Amino acid sequence: TIAFSSEEIRRAPGAAGDVSRIIFGLPSLAKVNDTKNSLIVRGGSPVENGFFIDNIEIPNINHFPVQGSTEGPIGILNVDLIDDVTFHSGGFNAQYGNALSSIMEVQLREGNREVTDVQLDMSMQGFGGGIEGPIGNGKGSYLLSARRSYLDLLLDLMNEQVGLPTYSDAQAKVAYDLSDRHRVAFVDVFS
């Protein structure tokens, strides 16, 4: 088991904003090639991995997945929203169900409870932005992010007639404190 903080995730060299590519160099992992973020753990198959976001199982965290597998070329998660990642390559608890090779636990951070922040970005994965801020005088917060690919738009500007898939994704987390000991949260991952 190894854990990555939000700063380690954000600054990971060669990850291209993809949380799966961050863990490629770990022991017990094999990489197929650089075009897919296949996680082959302890000689297993990419279909044997489990992904959990804020304790909710997500079948696949990639765009354009290979049918019957958990691999794909581009991740759907915005790494700016991730608080930490814990990766288990074996010896994980039975609460994770049928995963045979590995478990990746992703915890999304909460939004800023004091002021509203807006971020626009453009990267290898696309262009997009995010907004976060307080709810109810700091008793809660919201965090929203959306992203879209842009290569098809560039090719259209150049009058290139190439068939190119497009993708988009969005994530949201809304948290609210009901009391000092109770909190309710809404998490959405869309692609």
N, C-alpha and C positions, 0 to 999 in steps of 0.2 A: 504494500500500500504506500502510495506517495501522494502528497498534497501540493498544490500550486496556489499561491496567492494571486490576487487580482493583478498586482504589478508584474509578477513573473509571467502571467498569461499575456498581458498586454505587450511586454517587451521581448517575447520569445522570438529569437532570430529564425527566419525561414518558415514561420508558421503561417504567414499570409492571412492573419486574422481568423484562423481555423483552430478550434480547440482540440480537435483530434490530431492535428499535425504537431502539436506541442509535445505530445507524449511519444512520438516516434522513436526517440533515442533511448528510451528506457529499456532496462534489461527485460527479457522475456517477450519482447515485441519484435515482429518482423514486418518489413515494409515491402509491398509488391512493387510499386513504382511511384514516381512523383506525380502522376496524373490523378490518382485516387488516394483518399485518406483511409484506406483499408487498415483495420486493426486486426492483425493476426497475432493472437496472444497464446503463448505456450503451445504452438503448433496447431491451434484450433482453426476455426473458420470465422470470417467476419460476421456470420449470422449468429454466432454464439456469444456476442457481447450484449450487455444491457446498459441502457442510458437512462438516468434519472435526473430530472430538473426539479429542484425543490421538492424532492421525495415523490415526484410523479413520474411514472415510467413513460418514456417517449420511444416509440419503435425505431426511429431513425433520425439522426440529427444532421442529415445531408440532403442537398438538392440533387436531383437526378439519380436516385439510388438504383443500384442493381437489384432486380427483382429477387426476393428471397434472401437478401443480405442487408448488412448495415453500412455498406460502403457507398461512397459517392465522391464526385470531384470537388464539391464546394459545401462547406458547412452552413447551416442555417442560423447558427447562434451568433449574435453580436458580442464579441469579446469585451466590449466596453461595459456591458451589463453584468458580467460575471464577477461574483465576489470571490469564489474559490472553486477549485476542482479537486476531487479526491478520486484517484484511480486505483482500483483493486485488481491485481492480476492473478489472484488466487486467494483462497482462504476467506472468502467473503461470507456474510451471514445468509441464512436461508430465507430471510425476508425478501430477497431480491428475486425469488422465483426460479425460472428455468434457465437463467444465464449460466453457461458452462465455462467460458473462458475469462471474462472480465466484467467489471462494473465500473462505469464512470458516473460519479455523482457530481452534478453541477449545481451550485447555489447561486442564484441571482441576487444581486445586491438590492437594497431598497433605495428609493429615490431620496433626493435632498429634502429634509424636513424643515429647512429654514428659508431658502430662496428658490426661485425657478431658474433652472439652467437649460440652455438650448445648445445643441452641438450639431454641426453639419460636417459631413466627411465624405471623402472620395478615396477609394482604395482599389486594390486589384479585384476585390469582390464586387464592387459596384459603388453607387452613390446613395446617400441616405442621410438620415439625421435622427436625433433623439431629443426628447424633452423630459424633464423631471422636475418635481416640485412638491410643496407641502399640500396636505389636505387637512382641513379642520384645525387651523392654528397649530400645526405641528403634531397633531395626534396621529397623523398618517402621512403617506406619501404615494406618489405615482411615478412610474418610470415607463416611457414608451419609446420604441425604436422601430424604424422602418428602413428598408434598403431595397434597391432594384439594380439589376445588371444594366450596363450601359454600352457594351460592345455592339449590340444590334443598332443602337442609335447612331454610333459613330459610322458604322458601315452604311446606314441609310443616308447620312450626310455626304458620303463619298460615292453615292449611287452604285454601291456594290450589291449585287443580287446573290447573296450567299444566305442559305438557310442557317439560321443561328438560334438556338434555344435561348429564351429569356427566363429569368427567375426573379422572384421578389420574396421578401420575408418580413415578418414583424414580430416583435416580442413586447409584452407588457407585464408589469407587476404593480399591483395596487395593494398596499398594506395599511391596516388601520388598527390602532390599539383600542380594544374594548375596555380594558382596565390595565392595571400594572402587570398582571399575570396572563392576560388573554389578548390574543391578536388574531385577526382574520386577514387572509391574503388571497388575492386573485392573481393567477399566473396564466398567461396565454402565450403559446408559441405557434405561429402561423407561417406557412410557406406555400 
